Amino acid sequence: MDLTLHVWRQKSRDAEGQLVTYKAENISAEASFLEMLDVVNERLTEKGEDPIHFEHDCREGICGSCGMMINGVAHGPIGGTATCQLHMRNFNHGDEVVVEPWRARAFPVIKDLIVDRTPLDKIIQAGGYISVNTGSAVEANTLPIPKPVQDLSMDAAACIQCGACVAQCPNGAAQLFTAAKVSHLALLPQGQPERYERVVTMVEVMETYFGSCTLFRECEAVCPKEISTKFIERMNKDYLAAKFKALKESATG
Amino acid sequence: MTIQLDSKIPPGPLPQKWEFAKSHYKLVNPANKRKYDIIVVGAGLAGASAAATLGELGYNVKCFVYHDSPRRAHSIAAQGGINAAKNYRNDGDSVYRLFYDTIKGGDYRAREGNVHRLAELSVNIIDQAVAQGVPFAREYGGALENRSFGGVQVSRTFYARGQTGQQLLLGAFQALERQIALGTVKQYNRYEMLDLVVVDGHAKGIITRNLITGKIEAFAADAVVLGTGGYVNVFYLSTNAMASNATAIWRAHKRGATFANPCYTQIHPTCIPQSGDYQSKLTLMSESLRNDGRIWVPKAQGDKRSPKDIPEGERDYYLERKYPSFGNLAPRDIASRAAKEACDEGKGIGESGRGVYLDFADAIKRLGRPLIEERYGNLFEMYHDITAEDPYEVPMRIYPAPHYSMGGLWVDYNLMSNVPGLYVTGEANFSDHGANRLGASALMQGLADGYFVLPVTIGDYLATQFGKKVAPAHPAFAEAETAVRQRVTRLLEAKGTRSVDSYHKELGTIMWDYCGMARSAEGLKTALGLIRTLREKYWTDVRVLGGGEEPNQALEKAGRVADFFELGELMCIDALHREESAGGHFRVEHQTADGEAERNDDKFLYVAAWEHKGEGNEPVLHKEPLVYEEVKLATRSYK
């Protein structure tokens, strides 16, 4: 099939960017969206033009490196799919496709479709872990965890930190990402000792970089791992509980 | 400098060696630890677990990755599981059995001492991961669940849906982020290591390129740890991530570290077959699928009927037929070769004829669709996304693909290379899997190395280095920096006619055709000629657009492919010298009457460690004899 692409090209963080039109011709329906871009890049290289820069690595939908706005939708038209797992059979001959980098103030463009997602790591650094040093663990089966609890925790832990939730959100909020990590840990017995402290520190760091959540739920619609906004409710509940606990403790000294 | 390969296996009976070693290593006192700088390159399972644990111990750690975040490392893509000798199933598992299975699975080409330690530590890994919040699968009673993997008759594999690598890596990543927040680890994202700095024979630093600004910088340390993964992207099409490369270990090799068993590469039996020449990578379908899926081809050659129309009696479940006691769970090297054999006989399925069926119809009938969905749902979805076929309805089409490298930099029992101060962990070293790795053992080795081995053994070296810090002003740093700059410039200035990818593809085809699942002396000699010619052409004809002082993905790749040319050559030299078949290394001249690998223990019971002698010179072979104290050498049988 042949397509017309309008791709965002930007040389560096501070440079002006613009949409540039390219022809993607003779593309196999079995190719992935990134393989289609590979083909375009090979042809650009032949012509002596700088290839389109985009981030990618595992191409199995698990590393979270890739991601672009495809006709205005993070990761493109098929739900529950990262860009690398989006296949060209979902497009038609003659389609016009607009390809842009993640759109969010917290993610400045580095080059073309590559953005800087460092603030997501900062949220993890603020408490997205269980503080246990190597060597101090107890025997694994001394800690039975009901299967439904484990399953729910795993649903949250499936997040790949791609940033699509932020990119799609009209407010550029990172609630779904943060809530996924908060919930993964807060659901497990191992996560209890730091549960309330964790949610407060993570939310505070989140708020320094990202916009506020006003429940559009667009994040959920584009999440390649289909993580539910129910986890945001969970996080908010824990956050409130933590604040009340803190109030109570300061009142009783 | 003459190279002496001392494996430093501790004395005493096998089960007490690690205990003995731990009790006799030199220690660094807690107050002195912060005075030592350690560089960790790579933050997959082996790198992140090491960096985090070294940070917890109080060392000053600098961790370098070329990704935008340490969590992107390719360990994240491991699907099926991690082995541990917990014996939770009460099915007769033990540390000894895991040790024995791994030695046998590796076709008797691994060190007993290392493998026994790995089996011992496997249980600690599960404990540690659970404490970190890794959501392993559980039974309704709340206890941990297990499944089986290839080459084994017990169920000792722990898993988190089909995302075990992801969850274990997130555990290590989160431990690392905690240390970053605490200030014990300084994280350098989007930095690529391009050289090792050696001062008076000791590893004392690295040279990096900042992938955003292009700045080339030197970093000094008291020791350097490479946890930079494997090298099967030398085949171009593999299950590895696009950026996975050999540059860090290859640069270290060229600075004096010997490269061990480069020809031991693993071709994984269950991958989605290639569908076109635009294809950039191959996707693995987890070995865990072989718990419930049955592999077959039509009995008749060229049978192009739809699988549903081929009656039971006209199907050949060839693994079940040839290996009745292990059946579909035969080890990877054996299952891959059997698939190739079936396709070579003209029984392959799909348009290309390079494929076999992995069929779940029986399992769905027996267990019901919901249970199959729960076990493999995300894998089935991934298969469906890629092929547009529904594996609940039609059997999967699969074919072998390069997946893992058992070879790597030579290390002693302490994970130190022959360059003092240079440590190598995980897939980047050669140590534990012999000539073939069993499923669910890579995660185990990466984490054993990073959490439990290296943080203990590295003190033994550091204690000898007190007060011997080398400043980055030392001329060795400037020399290495200049070499890196010249190389980058050379690639940019070739200004040739063909893209980096086109060369990589061509190299990959040579490697796959002559150094893949079946190798012959004649083929390997042909490959050596082809690689040398292509490599020369590459340096004058490659086209890398853009500049060196900006993000430039083609330039990054160009350097990696240049190293793959040299590594590919060494793989062929090693494969040519090893006149036997062992595990993943199958020489067509050395096979039994029924087509199984034929080892030659009299001549090849050793680790082949190659020393680099300068570009254009033949590498020199050093042999570390393999000593078996416990296990009796036998012909591997899974029948």
Interface residues (C-beta under 8 A of the other chain):
Chain A: K11 S12 I27 S28 E30 A31 S32 L34 E35 M36 D38 V39 E42 T45 E46 G48 E49 D50 P51 H53 E55 H56 D57 C58 R59 E60 G61 I62 C63 G64 S65 G80 T81 Q85 H87 R89 I110 K111 I114 D116 R117 T118 L120 D121 I124 Q125 A126 G128 Y129 I130 S131 V132 N133 T134 G135 S136 A137 V138 E139 A140 N141 L143 P144 I145 P146 K147 Q150 S153 M154 A157 A158 I160 Q161 H184 L185 L188 Q190 G191
Chain B: S49 A52 T53 E56 H67 D68 S69 R71 R72 H74 I76 A77 K86 Y88 N124 I126 D127 Q128 A129 V130 A131 Q132 G133 P135 F136 A137 R138 E139 Y140 G141 G142 A143 L144 A160 R161 Q163 Q166 Q167 L170 F173 Q174 A175 E177 R178 I180 A181 N189 I212 A241 M242 A243 S275 G276 Y278 Q279 S280 K281 T283 L284 E381 M382 D385 I386 A388 Y451 F452 P455 S499 D501 S502 R543 L545 G546 E550 P551 Q553 A554
